[in-house]
Amino acid sequence: MTTPSSTRNLSASSRHAAGAPDLPTTTFAGRAGMAVGVLSVPMVALYFVYSGPPPEWNVLTRSLLTLVIMAVLTAFGVALARLLPRDDTGQRAIAGQLTIVSLLTYVAVILFATSLEAGTPLAFPDRGMDPTTDGPLAAAMALAHGPIAHLWIAMFFLGFARAARQFTTAASPLVPRWALRGASVVGVINLLAVPSLYFGMDATHFYAVNGWGADALVGLITLVWVGFIGLGIQRARKNAEAPPVVRWAGGAGPGRW
């Protein structure tokens, strides 16, 4: 006899939990996202320091930075999973599930590609090989860093834009509208970079599978925009914490509220 009442109370509790801002998680997600954006700039810059084969320290340093970025990105994804909307039963929408699964899959792919990249100078320390173009692991690493990563991170951005849009009409949106629009644009850019596997491995070509455009530039835009999403989450949190603005109902005079 008490089951329907309990069910209604559970549904109401689920709706409240889904709509209420989780400020500690929001703060953590915002800072983690911004950290990903900041750390990605020196990491990508290390790829352009040397025009020829980079020294071992360069490859290992950028690989270590990538590991740190992926660790922070994983923490960002875990926090984001707690913020995405759920329905009355506590289930996350398909777009929300796609967002988190795609992001964590992207992290796994990049970690695999990074292990291949760092493996070249570790296995051949004295040969002056560029792991992005030379050695038996270069092709596998380029495909993982390129089309595979582009496709999965595109699913993350597009899924996030769809899932987070459910909050845009609420009093406390997850992110501002500009962050959602930017996520959709970056998702489409990554989709456009997927066919780069048909354009060879000449890194000087913009659209090569390991080229400076389809690989490095798109990768930088991707991680920097994660930082902007983190910034958007922080902005939305501050707006949610701001006290409401009191307006006079009868003009500027002291008469009526």
Buried (B, 14 or more C-beta within 10 A) or exposed (E): EEEEEEEEEEBEEBBEEBEEBBEEBBBBBBBBBBBBBBBBEEBBEBBEEEEEBBEBEBBBBBBEBBBEBBBBBBBBBBBBBBBBBBBBEEEBBEBBBBBBBBBBBBBEBBBBBBBBBBBBBEEBEEEEBBBBBBBEBBBEBBBBBBBBBBBBBBBBBBBBBBBBBBBEEEEBBBBBEEBBEBBBBBBEBBBBBBEBBEBEBEBEBEBBBBBBEBBBBBBBBBBBBBBBBBBBBBBBBEEBEEEEEEEEEEEEEEEEE
